[in-house]
Amino acid sequence: AYKLGLLNSTVQRVWLIPGFYASNWWNSTSTPCTPEELKKAINYVILTDTLNLRQDEKKSIAGYTGLEYEKRLKEYPPSSLYKISSYHPFGYDTAWAVALALNKTLNVLKSDPSRYQNRLLEDFNYNDTEMQKIMLREMFGLHFEGVSGTVKFDKYGDRSGTLTVLQHVNGTRNYVALYDSINEILQMKSRFYWRDNRVPSDGSKNTTVIIPLMVSFPFCMVMVAMSAIGIGISGVFFYANHKYRNSPIMKMSSAKLNVFICIGAMLMYSSIVFYSIYQGIKYSNPSYITVMCELWKWSLPIGFTLGFGAIFSKTFRIYIIYASVQGKPRRRKLLDKSLFQLIGLLVFIDIIILSIWSGIDPLRPEVQIIDSRISADDPDTRIEKRMTTCASPYMIYWILILGTEKAVFLLFGAVVAYGTRNISVKELNDSKLITIVVYNFILIAIVTGALRFALHSMAPTVYFAADSILMWLCITAMLFIIFIPKLKKVNRVTSQDIMKSSGNLQSSIDRSTGNYNRGNSASGSIDSIIDNKSR
């Protein structure tokens, strides 16, 4: 205990050891500890031992007090002729106990001679189990005053008597108390001494202080406000897309698909709102935790699928046209209706996965103990840092399923963007923009994933700030990357500009199909190019 540091001044521990060891036993050199270390270790320990000789004035069954008995013992024979054992009172009381038990056994035998066949004590032999049981019963039933204290045995034959309570303080044994185990009475004779005058707990005062790890509520409201601004930004782009939907550059950008990008962004911003509200109220209003968690769980993946699904669909259509130009003709047209169906299919897959998850393994509040340790100021107090999170028994598998789906989605988006990187029509070629968007989403996934593993070592507000701000920046960057370049050119790019910049592509289409109509291409609609190709 000394070498393990369990005897420091901060943590108060009381060591209970037997009191029948020889005097100065700590001076032994047969242990890994030195005598000096043992002396320090046993300071303030409590020792318990049997009371060898009673100290009160009560007379024993022999008519002597404990001190009178000891005086007579030392008078005859002379004590110089033999060594007196410290356990001599027990030998004296044992003789009395045997005599009393035999006397009571004899009385039992004489009380019913016919039953016991007129046997007496001298008729006992070791095969006489009946007389043996009588002796044991009478021995266990004894209750008398001896010179060592009250003599009584329990049902197992153990002596129930008086214990002495001592304490080793600075090299001396202090006589502290007597404990009468028969009557369950503790008589204090002096006081205990404690290290640094700090009374240790007997275990009944142990308390646990719970420190809930909370995210700053004002910061949660800041993120709600920022998300509301993000939803407003999405609304502005939605309005601008609708207002300029008939301009050539917005037609080439597939204005109808841009609507899904805006809606997806709104849902992802909403997920941050639900996430922030959940973090802000999970301790003050725990009844709303499950609702917020479920809304957060649904809005984020569906919003991602709508937003990135629309981006992917636009680029995929350009990829189809470009592949036809390169000698891989595909006669089937990919009009907006077909792309809407593709986005709907992707969203439907998300709904199926999320519905099964919510149905058989819904998210519930779960309390995690982040840290648990003994207080440095009070050894009877345990301090636990706890955090309430949304979790379910198989959540890791559902996240893995959704994550794999989104990872495959991002991978296809990157492949399609790479396949359209050389298209010369700037108004059609979003490959660089798509690459940046994909890079942003992958980066955010990696960073936020790493944050999940670092959760226990980060302050809750810091973790929440990094997680939510990165999400907000990623969504906002997607909107600005997709819409700002087009809105800057909406009044500067005409159909003739698009027709001039698309000459190479249109000539290639004309050569591969044998039927090119410059008038249709001049309309600026990507559908007109697809119509030319299919004729």
MARNULO-202708 format. One line per field, with one value per residue (C-alpha): residue in three letters; x, y, z. Coordinates in nm, 3 decimals, padded with zeros to 5 digits. Layout:
type <- [ALA,...] .
X <- [X,...] .
Y <- [Y,...] .
Z <- [Z,...] .
This chain:
type <- [ALA,TYR,LYS,LEU,GLY,LEU,LEU,ASN,SER,THR,VAL,GLN,ARG,VAL,TRP,LEU,ILE,PRO,GLY,PHE,TYR,ALA,SER,ASN,TRP,TRP,ASN,SER,THR,SER,THR,PRO,CYS,THR,PRO,GLU,GLU,LEU,LYS,LYS,ALA,ILE,ASN,TYR,VAL,ILE,LEU,THR,ASP,THR,LEU,ASN,LEU,ARG,GLN,ASP,GLU,LYS,LYS,SER,ILE,ALA,GLY,TYR,THR,GLY,LEU,GLU,TYR,GLU,LYS,ARG,LEU,LYS,GLU,TYR,PRO,PRO,SER,SER,LEU,TYR,LYS,ILE,SER,SER,TYR,HIS,PRO,PHE,GLY,TYR,ASP,THR,ALA,TRP,ALA,VAL,ALA,LEU,ALA,LEU,ASN,LYS,THR,LEU,ASN,VAL,LEU,LYS,SER,ASP,PRO,SER,ARG,TYR,GLN,ASN,ARG,LEU,LEU,GLU,ASP,PHE,ASN,TYR,ASN,ASP,THR,GLU,MET,GLN,LYS,ILE,MET,LEU,ARG,GLU,MET,PHE,GLY,LEU,HIS,PHE,GLU,GLY,VAL,SER,GLY,THR,VAL,LYS,PHE,ASP,LYS,TYR,GLY,ASP,ARG,SER,GLY,THR,LEU,THR,VAL,LEU,GLN,HIS,VAL,ASN,GLY,THR,ARG,ASN,TYR,VAL,ALA,LEU,TYR,ASP,SER,ILE,ASN,GLU,ILE,LEU,GLN,MET,LYS,SER,ARG,PHE,TYR,TRP,ARG,ASP,ASN,ARG,VAL,PRO,SER,ASP,GLY,SER,LYS,ASN,THR,THR,VAL,ILE,ILE,PRO,LEU,MET,VAL,SER,PHE,PRO,PHE,CYS,MET,VAL,MET,VAL,ALA,MET,SER,ALA,ILE,GLY,ILE,GLY,ILE,SER,GLY,VAL,PHE,PHE,TYR,ALA,ASN,HIS,LYS,TYR,ARG,ASN,SER,PRO,ILE,MET,LYS,MET,SER,SER,ALA,LYS,LEU,ASN,VAL,PHE,ILE,CYS,ILE,GLY,ALA,MET,LEU,MET,TYR,SER,SER,ILE,VAL,PHE,TYR,SER,ILE,TYR,GLN,GLY,ILE,LYS,TYR,SER,ASN,PRO,SER,TYR,ILE,THR,VAL,MET,CYS,GLU,LEU,TRP,LYS,TRP,SER,LEU,PRO,ILE,GLY,PHE,THR,LEU,GLY,PHE,GLY,ALA,ILE,PHE,SER,LYS,THR,PHE,ARG,ILE,TYR,ILE,ILE,TYR,ALA,SER,VAL,GLN,GLY,LYS,PRO,ARG,ARG,ARG,LYS,LEU,LEU,ASP,LYS,SER,LEU,PHE,GLN,LEU,ILE,GLY,LEU,LEU,VAL,PHE,ILE,ASP,ILE,ILE,ILE,LEU,SER,ILE,TRP,SER,GLY,ILE,ASP,PRO,LEU,ARG,PRO,GLU,VAL,GLN,ILE,ILE,ASP,SER,ARG,ILE,SER,ALA,ASP,ASP,PRO,ASP,THR,ARG,ILE,GLU,LYS,ARG,MET,THR,THR,CYS,ALA,SER,PRO,TYR,MET,ILE,TYR,TRP,ILE,LEU,ILE,LEU,GLY,THR,GLU,LYS,ALA,VAL,PHE,LEU,LEU,PHE,GLY,ALA,VAL,VAL,ALA,TYR,GLY,THR,ARG,ASN,ILE,SER,VAL,LYS,GLU,LEU,ASN,ASP,SER,LYS,LEU,ILE,THR,ILE,VAL,VAL,TYR,ASN,PHE,ILE,LEU,ILE,ALA,ILE,VAL,THR,GLY,ALA,LEU,ARG,PHE,ALA,LEU,HIS,SER,MET,ALA,PRO,THR,VAL,TYR,PHE,ALA,ALA,ASP,SER,ILE,LEU,MET,TRP,LEU,CYS,ILE,THR,ALA,MET,LEU,PHE,ILE,ILE,PHE,ILE,PRO,LYS,LEU,LYS,LYS,VAL,ASN,ARG,VAL,THR,SER,GLN,ASP,ILE,MET,LYS,SER,SER,GLY,ASN,LEU,GLN,SER,SER,ILE,ASP,ARG,SER,THR,GLY,ASN,TYR,ASN,ARG,GLY,ASN,SER,ALA,SER,GLY,SER,ILE,ASP,SER,ILE,ILE,ASP,ASN,LYS,SER,ARG] .
X <- [00.000,00.284,00.466,00.146,00.083,-00.233,-00.123,-00.105,-00.257,-00.525,-00.702,-00.802,-00.797,-00.834,-00.649,-00.788,-00.542,-00.535,-00.400,-00.243,00.086,00.402,00.533,00.740,00.659,00.721,01.093,01.095,01.339,01.177,00.944,01.003,00.938,01.191,01.108,01.088,00.836,00.630,00.635,00.497,00.240,00.092,00.056,-00.311,-00.418,-00.697,-00.630,-00.883,-00.806,-00.986,-00.997,-00.778,-00.855,-01.163,-01.101,-01.436,-01.545,-01.787,-01.705,-01.656,-01.836,-01.545,-01.616,-01.315,-01.282,-01.029,-00.766,-00.823,-00.779,-00.453,-00.320,-00.386,-00.227,00.095,00.103,00.114,00.319,00.593,00.590,00.968,00.946,00.739,00.638,00.283,00.107,-00.107,-00.386,-00.407,-00.757,-00.893,-00.744,-00.909,-01.248,-01.213,-01.173,-01.487,-01.675,-01.581,-01.679,-02.012,-02.092,-02.012,-02.214,-02.515,-02.472,-02.475,-02.795,-02.958,-02.854,-02.989,-03.316,-03.434,-03.234,-03.457,-03.417,-03.041,-03.006,-02.870,-02.551,-02.321,-02.029,-01.779,-01.973,-01.891,-01.687,-01.611,-01.870,-02.151,-02.297,-02.603,-02.401,-02.175,-02.474,-02.587,-02.240,-02.225,-02.574,-02.497,-02.161,-02.320,-02.586,-02.343,-02.363,-02.157,-01.915,-01.550,-01.227,-01.180,-01.530,-01.873,-01.852,-02.100,-02.083,-02.268,-02.427,-02.095,-01.911,-01.724,-01.673,-01.884,-01.711,-01.554,-01.313,-01.063,-01.024,-00.680,-00.504,-00.138,-00.032,00.331,00.476,00.236,-00.088,-00.379,-00.660,-00.965,-01.277,-01.437,-01.696,-01.937,-02.042,-02.304,-02.498,-02.365,-02.243,-01.940,-01.778,-01.542,-01.243,-01.050,-01.053,-00.925,-00.650,-00.655,-00.400,-00.427,-00.725,-00.950,-01.207,-01.242,-01.580,-01.700,-01.845,-02.196,-02.114,-01.989,-02.143,-02.128,-02.121,-02.252,-02.124,-02.332,-02.122,-02.328,-02.297,-02.323,-02.689,-02.609,-02.382,-02.661,-02.884,-02.608,-02.603,-02.982,-02.956,-02.678,-02.885,-03.183,-02.958,-02.852,-03.214,-03.265,-02.967,-03.119,-03.446,-03.266,-03.102,-03.435,-03.600,-03.315,-03.327,-03.700,-03.671,-03.401,-03.521,-03.574,-03.231,-02.996,-02.736,-02.996,-03.152,-02.812,-02.776,-03.107,-03.310,-03.560,-03.286,-03.149,-03.474,-03.375,-03.035,-03.203,-03.451,-03.174,-02.970,-03.270,-03.313,-02.944,-02.958,-03.267,-03.070,-02.826,-03.124,-03.251,-02.898,-02.850,-03.188,-03.114,-02.780,-02.933,-03.235,-03.127,-03.082,-03.354,-03.625,-03.524,-03.871,-03.795,-03.461,-03.602,-03.804,-03.507,-03.279,-03.520,-03.571,-03.195,-03.149,-03.403,-03.332,-02.956,-02.935,-03.246,-03.124,-02.785,-02.947,-03.167,-02.885,-02.604,-02.845,-02.948,-02.584,-02.496,-02.796,-02.704,-02.348,-02.456,-02.669,-02.373,-02.164,-02.416,-02.402,-02.024,-01.986,-02.203,-01.976,-01.674,-01.812,-02.035,-02.378,-02.676,-03.003,-03.208,-03.273,-03.223,-03.480,-03.562,-03.839,-03.591,-03.357,-03.644,-03.715,-03.348,-03.349,-03.679,-03.531,-03.232,-03.457,-03.684,-03.384,-03.303,-03.663,-03.666,-03.342,-03.445,-03.794,-03.654,-03.403,-03.673,-03.908,-03.684,-03.399,-03.510,-03.275,-03.306,-03.132,-02.829,-02.610,-02.238,-01.987,-01.701,-01.480,-01.502,-01.251,-01.217,-01.224,-00.883,-01.038,-01.267,-01.187,-01.552,-01.671,-01.661,-01.688,-01.846,-01.864,-02.165,-02.297,-02.640,-02.633,-02.875,-02.798,-02.947,-02.809,-02.727,-02.670,-02.317,-02.454,-02.719,-02.460,-02.238,-02.520,-02.605,-02.240,-02.159,-02.450,-02.336,-01.973,-02.071,-02.281,-01.985,-01.756,-01.988,-02.016,-01.638,-01.613,-01.879,-01.717,-01.384,-01.544,-01.675,-01.365,-01.266,-01.596,-01.526,-01.869,-01.819,-02.191,-02.229,-01.910,-01.959,-01.696,-01.459,-01.740,-01.864,-01.513,-01.491,-01.833,-01.736,-01.407,-01.590,-01.832,-01.553,-01.345,-01.635,-01.712,-01.351,-01.322,-01.659,-01.591,-01.262,-01.443,-01.671,-01.368,-01.221,-01.548,-01.422,-01.119,-01.290,-01.500,-01.866,-01.898,-01.574,-01.685,-02.029,-01.884,-01.641,-01.906,-02.189,-01.977,-01.807,-02.146,-02.275,-01.971,-01.995,-02.362,-02.307,-02.002,-02.207,-02.472,-02.224,-02.015,-02.320,-02.516,-02.284,-02.089,-02.417,-02.592,-02.290,-02.328,-02.705,-02.731,-02.401,-02.427,-02.666,-02.779,-02.529,-02.244,-02.340,-02.375,-02.026,-01.863,-02.040,-01.937,-01.697,-01.944,-02.230,-02.016,-01.926,-02.292,-02.371,-02.103,-02.214,-02.586,-02.591,-02.868,-02.768,-03.007,-02.827,-03.156,-03.248,-02.906,-02.930,-03.218,-02.967,-03.160,-02.971,-03.279,-03.245,-02.895,-03.028,-03.313,-03.058,-02.858,-03.156,-03.287] .
Y <- [00.000,00.237,00.174,00.199,00.547,00.450,00.631,00.983,01.277,01.336,01.001,00.899,00.523,00.329,-00.001,-00.269,-00.540,-00.809,-00.699,-01.026,-00.978,-00.981,-00.655,-00.449,-00.691,-00.411,-00.437,-00.756,-00.761,-01.057,-00.840,-00.621,-00.317,-00.170,-00.134,00.241,00.202,-00.041,00.199,00.476,00.243,00.123,00.469,00.536,00.178,00.023,-00.311,-00.550,-00.827,-01.041,-00.915,-01.161,-01.038,-00.847,-00.503,-00.432,-00.510,-00.785,-01.115,-01.434,-01.762,-01.846,-01.538,-01.335,-01.022,-01.030,-00.842,-01.060,-01.374,-01.243,-01.149,-01.497,-01.655,-01.466,-01.550,-01.929,-02.090,-01.823,-01.666,-01.686,-02.063,-02.047,-01.814,-01.687,-01.694,-01.395,-01.638,-01.788,-01.639,-01.837,-02.157,-02.086,-02.015,-02.317,-02.540,-02.387,-02.429,-02.799,-02.854,-02.678,-02.861,-03.200,-03.112,-03.017,-03.334,-03.540,-03.367,-03.455,-03.821,-03.840,-03.669,-03.969,-04.286,-04.523,-04.323,-04.304,-04.662,-04.547,-04.419,-04.174,-03.964,-04.241,-04.460,-04.224,-04.351,-04.198,-04.416,-04.283,-04.027,-03.968,-03.851,-03.654,-03.455,-03.384,-03.253,-03.029,-02.897,-02.812,-02.659,-02.438,-02.335,-02.204,-01.843,-01.737,-01.474,-01.572,-01.394,-01.323,-01.177,-01.312,-01.665,-01.768,-01.975,-01.933,-02.217,-02.287,-02.321,-01.990,-01.779,-01.465,-01.233,-00.894,-00.735,-00.463,-00.182,-00.025,00.224,00.244,00.610,00.722,00.394,00.331,00.136,00.340,00.158,00.307,00.099,-00.227,-00.403,-00.645,-00.866,-01.045,-00.734,-00.533,-00.248,-00.032,00.141,00.421,00.453,00.721,00.893,00.802,01.001,01.066,01.184,01.563,01.556,01.445,01.187,00.926,00.801,00.456,00.416,00.537,00.893,00.805,01.041,01.083,01.430,01.427,01.695,01.701,01.794,02.067,02.268,02.641,02.730,03.075,02.909,02.663,02.961,03.117,02.803,02.811,03.172,03.084,02.793,03.023,03.257,02.954,02.866,03.228,03.204,02.889,03.077,03.363,03.122,02.945,03.276,03.378,03.041,03.079,03.440,03.371,03.022,03.126,03.287,03.082,03.016,02.897,02.674,02.522,02.475,02.282,02.528,02.261,02.051,02.355,02.357,02.024,02.165,02.451,02.221,01.979,02.264,02.383,02.035,02.011,02.354,02.233,01.933,02.177,02.354,02.024,01.929,02.264,02.253,01.897,02.004,02.307,02.143,01.784,01.852,02.111,01.942,01.576,01.477,01.643,01.468,01.174,01.401,01.626,01.327,01.167,01.494,01.540,01.180,01.216,01.567,01.536,01.228,01.320,01.677,01.549,01.312,01.588,01.839,01.621,01.400,01.701,01.799,01.443,01.412,01.728,01.615,01.263,01.397,01.593,01.279,01.087,01.353,01.374,00.995,00.991,01.247,01.030,00.744,00.580,00.682,00.649,00.714,00.736,01.093,01.196,01.470,01.640,01.389,01.101,01.283,01.358,00.986,00.916,01.162,01.019,00.668,00.781,00.957,00.651,00.433,00.673,00.667,00.287,00.266,00.540,00.391,00.049,00.211,00.416,00.118,-00.151,00.046,00.405,00.659,00.705,00.923,00.744,00.861,00.801,00.831,01.021,01.039,00.905,00.975,01.031,01.395,01.536,01.729,01.461,01.089,01.004,01.186,01.049,01.296,01.169,01.361,01.245,01.323,01.250,01.138,00.999,00.633,00.296,-00.057,-00.104,00.259,00.190,-00.053,00.191,00.467,00.225,00.145,00.510,00.609,00.342,00.455,00.818,00.719,00.528,00.827,01.063,00.824,00.811,01.187,01.218,00.970,01.152,01.490,01.351,01.216,01.562,01.760,01.833,01.970,02.309,02.459,02.644,02.680,02.302,02.193,02.191,01.921,02.149,02.279,01.926,01.820,02.099,02.007,01.639,01.734,01.947,01.668,01.409,01.646,01.717,01.344,01.271,01.557,01.500,01.126,01.192,01.424,01.136,00.939,01.244,01.319,01.210,01.436,01.753,02.009,01.970,02.324,02.294,01.963,02.095,02.415,02.227,01.978,02.222,02.501,02.261,02.131,02.485,02.589,02.279,02.340,02.711,02.646,02.407,02.672,02.946,02.721,02.613,02.937,03.236,03.176,03.139,03.436,03.655,03.569,03.557,03.900,03.885,03.552,03.529,03.240,03.347,03.334,02.984,02.883,03.013,02.846,02.517,02.498,02.210,02.002,02.078,01.993,01.666,01.591,01.682,01.448,01.161,01.195,01.349,01.584,01.909,02.201,02.523,02.694,02.454,02.481,02.855,02.833,02.765,02.468,02.151,01.954,02.099,01.953,01.616,01.645,01.715,01.410,01.178,01.276] .
Z <- [00.000,00.081,-00.245,-00.449,-00.313,-00.126,00.188,00.048,00.229,-00.034,-00.017,00.336,00.381,00.706,00.729,00.959,01.065,01.337,01.672,01.781,01.594,01.799,01.936,01.692,01.409,01.159,01.225,01.018,00.727,00.549,00.341,00.031,00.251,00.488,00.860,00.812,00.528,00.736,01.029,00.807,00.654,00.986,01.132,01.219,01.142,01.351,01.519,01.664,01.909,02.161,02.518,02.708,03.060,03.150,03.298,03.464,03.820,03.722,03.893,03.699,03.769,04.001,04.211,04.098,03.890,03.611,03.811,04.121,03.914,03.764,04.110,04.248,03.942,04.001,04.373,04.341,04.206,04.181,03.834,03.811,03.763,03.443,03.163,03.174,02.835,02.745,02.666,03.016,03.084,02.790,02.930,03.264,03.107,02.879,03.183,03.329,02.999,02.979,03.342,03.302,02.978,03.136,03.444,03.233,03.028,03.346,03.457,03.125,03.157,03.513,03.421,03.217,03.309,03.114,02.793,02.827,02.964,03.302,03.142,03.316,03.194,03.263,03.018,02.724,02.432,02.095,01.925,02.147,01.909,02.126,02.427,02.190,02.062,02.419,02.510,02.204,02.266,02.626,02.533,02.268,02.517,02.778,02.881,03.181,03.298,03.274,03.356,02.984,02.957,02.883,02.746,02.480,02.160,01.835,01.637,01.468,01.798,01.769,02.081,02.097,02.334,02.374,02.126,02.195,01.943,01.930,01.707,01.620,01.642,01.610,01.733,02.024,02.061,02.189,02.369,02.199,02.265,02.377,02.166,02.330,02.039,02.249,02.342,02.043,02.263,02.179,02.476,02.379,02.610,02.419,02.079,01.734,01.566,01.191,00.941,00.893,01.135,00.849,00.957,00.682,00.568,00.665,00.315,00.387,00.277,-00.069,-00.319,-00.693,-00.843,-01.199,-01.434,-01.754,-02.054,-02.217,-02.532,-02.484,-02.537,-02.684,-02.940,-03.028,-03.097,-03.308,-03.523,-03.548,-03.671,-03.917,-04.048,-04.090,-04.290,-04.495,-04.562,-04.668,-04.904,-05.054,-05.097,-05.275,-05.517,-05.564,-05.655,-05.885,-06.058,-06.112,-06.225,-06.486,-06.580,-06.942,-06.986,-07.208,-06.940,-06.684,-06.949,-07.018,-06.638,-06.619,-06.414,-06.310,-06.154,-05.972,-05.773,-05.616,-05.522,-05.335,-05.160,-05.064,-04.920,-04.718,-04.571,-04.482,-04.318,-04.132,-04.005,-03.843,-03.683,-03.537,-03.432,-03.256,-03.081,-02.964,-02.818,-02.653,-02.483,-02.416,-02.044,-01.989,-02.202,-02.242,-02.368,-02.703,-02.759,-02.957,-03.187,-03.263,-03.321,-03.565,-03.756,-03.774,-03.888,-04.171,-04.299,-04.350,-04.580,-04.779,-04.822,-04.937,-05.187,-05.332,-05.358,-05.481,-05.676,-05.888,-05.944,-06.037,-06.271,-06.464,-06.509,-06.599,-06.883,-07.021,-06.986,-07.199,-07.475,-07.462,-07.474,-07.789,-07.951,-07.876,-08.083,-07.824,-07.952,-07.717,-07.898,-07.579,-07.462,-07.097,-07.056,-06.725,-06.659,-06.665,-06.431,-06.192,-06.181,-06.105,-05.815,-05.692,-05.695,-05.488,-05.238,-05.222,-05.130,-04.847,-04.725,-04.721,-04.521,-04.276,-04.229,-04.143,-03.907,-03.730,-03.718,-03.567,-03.411,-03.333,-03.182,-02.806,-02.547,-02.410,-02.122,-02.170,-01.887,-02.046,-01.737,-01.382,-01.107,-00.734,-00.629,-00.544,-00.254,-00.110,-00.137,-00.062,-00.372,-00.723,-01.009,-01.329,-01.653,-01.851,-02.195,-02.335,-02.697,-02.952,-03.007,-03.087,-03.040,-03.410,-03.509,-03.635,-03.896,-04.019,-04.048,-04.238,-04.483,-04.545,-04.554,-04.810,-05.025,-05.014,-05.074,-05.389,-05.490,-05.448,-05.633,-05.935,-05.925,-05.933,-06.223,-06.425,-06.353,-06.468,-06.786,-06.880,-06.789,-07.153,-07.280,-07.435,-07.364,-07.038,-06.983,-07.002,-06.833,-06.455,-06.404,-06.213,-05.997,-05.932,-05.838,-05.582,-05.438,-05.416,-05.253,-04.997,-04.905,-04.876,-04.665,-04.432,-04.401,-04.305,-04.057,-03.887,-03.876,-03.699,-03.459,-03.357,-03.239,-03.062,-02.883,-02.539,-02.553,-02.676,-02.496,-02.601,-02.736,-02.933,-03.084,-03.171,-03.318,-03.542,-03.653,-03.724,-03.875,-04.115,-04.225,-04.272,-04.474,-04.694,-04.780,-04.838,-05.055,-05.269,-05.332,-05.414,-05.638,-05.839,-05.864,-05.836,-06.163,-06.355,-06.198,-06.274,-06.644,-06.665,-06.829,-07.019,-07.201,-07.498,-07.712,-07.982,-07.729,-07.629,-07.997,-08.074,-07.774,-07.849,-08.214,-08.169,-07.976,-08.215,-08.519,-08.358,-08.295,-08.656,-08.785,-08.565,-08.636,-08.983,-08.881,-08.712,-08.672,-08.572,-08.495,-08.221,-08.061,-08.064,-07.822,-07.548,-07.407,-07.338,-07.444,-07.796,-07.821,-07.709,-07.963,-08.241,-08.137,-08.140,-08.484] .
